[in-house]
Amino acid sequence: MLKELVKSGGVSSREDIAKALLLYDPSQVEYYEQIVDNMVGRVLRGRSVVDRDRKTKDYRLELSGELTSHEQEELIELCEQKLEEFLGNRKSDLYSHRRLATGKFSGTLRYEVLKRAKFRCELCGTSAVEKALHVDHIVPRSKGGPDEINNFQALCYSCNSNKGNKDDTDFRSWGEFYGKRQADCLFCETPKDRIVSENELAYAIRDAFPVTEGHTLVIPKRHVADYFDLEQPELNAINQLITNQKLTLESDDSTIEGFNIGINCGEVAGQTIFHCHVHLIPRRKGDVEQPKGGVRGVIAGKAAY
């Protein structure tokens, strides 16, 4: 920024400074390298106007003979003319799709999303050290997705670019989808006074028949049979509440030294209420004679090994 201000005599527009900063952002260069290969490069290769070296990835103009300096000037002028016409026809709509897909949110929120993902792409697993990570809307903003942490995921620039907002799922009824409830379901009709914490898609209550003091259930608001039927935003919401309740329980009771997290999926696994719920069970030293094996104890005799 200082360099640009000095070069321009002390005054420079925000746009010019931003353009200068882009020169130092390798993730943006890599993003437009993909544009070169998959959009403009593909079109011109298909028309035999350019070719690309498979090893070096360099592009070469495919013309018979060398262009004279006059021909070069004419071709450049023609390209600029066509580009101006194209931009003039599209006007401000040219990059409107990217504005819709780009939410403006605080650095703190971005940090929380990346920290939750352990600074890795949640699709391909690549580290932030290898590729720049973007905060992506799971349900695109252009399709009604909210600017909330439960609808964010960390994606590397490659996965984010490939995903875009091209998913053909109709998200216009996503609110109705998450609002699904079933009459006479115990967890669809939980009294408000039992809820100890909640967010948009899930809530937490203390278990009515606790295994230990503080035994908590974290439950999706949507009526869904088990864990394997949950959508990613619901998983995010549930994980957020599990962490929240862990910290709350530890703050209220210094004797808590561990936790069991368990989910029963299916009747043979012990599920009796067929609305998904996650058990968060505080553990204290001496609460059982032999804690070794933990959740392996759901089958008698299998905890010790």
C-alpha positions, 0 to 999 in steps of 0.5 A: 500500500505504501509503495502504491501511494508513493508511486502515485504521488501520495494519493491512490484509489482503493481499487488501484491498491487492491489490484496491486495487492492481488499481485502478491496473492498466489491463491488468486493467481492459481484461481485464474490459472484454472480459469485460463485452462478451463474457460478461455484456454479450452475455447481457444484450444478447441478452435485451434487458435492456441495450443498448450505444452503438456510439460511446461503448461505454456500456451502458444499462438497457433498461426501459420508464419510470424506476425509482423509488428503491424499485424500484432498491433492490429490483432491487439487492437481488435481484441481490445475492441471486442473486449470493450464491446463484451464488457459494455454489453454485460455491464455490471452483470458480468461478475454478479454471480461472484458477488452473490456467492461472496459473503462479507463476514468478520475475520473472527467468524472466518477464523472459527470456521477454519479452526473447526476444520483444523485448517484443512479443506473439508472436501479433499482434506488438503492443508491450508499450508498447501492451498489457500482456504475459502469460507464457503456457503454450504447452501449457496447464498444465491440459493437462499443459504444464510450467512450463519456459521452452521452453513459455512465450511472450509474449502480449498480454492480448487474445491470451492471453484469446482463447487461454485453454486452449480449444485442442481438441488432446489434449495428454495424449500430448505427452510421447510426441509429443516422445519420437518416435525412429526406429531407425537415424537418426544423430541419434536415436542420437547418443552421449552423449559427443558432446553438448556441451549440451542441454535437454529438447527439443534438443541440440548437438554439434560437427559431425563434418566441420566447415566451420570449427573449432567448427562446431556442430549443434543438433538436436531430440530428436524425430525430425522431417524438417526445420525446417518440421515443428518445434513452437514449444517445439522452436523455443524450445529450439533457439534457446536452444541456438544462443545458448548455443553462440554465447556458449560458442564466443566465450568459448573463441575470441576470433578468432571475429567472426561466425557463419553459421546454416544449415538444409538442408530437402529433398534439392534443398537439400542435406539428406542426413540427414532429421532436422532439424539447424541448422548454427552455423558460427563465422567468423573474419577471413580464413577465406575470401578473399571472405566477401561474400554469406554463405549466398547462396554455397550456389548457385555464383556467387550470393554476389557481387552 
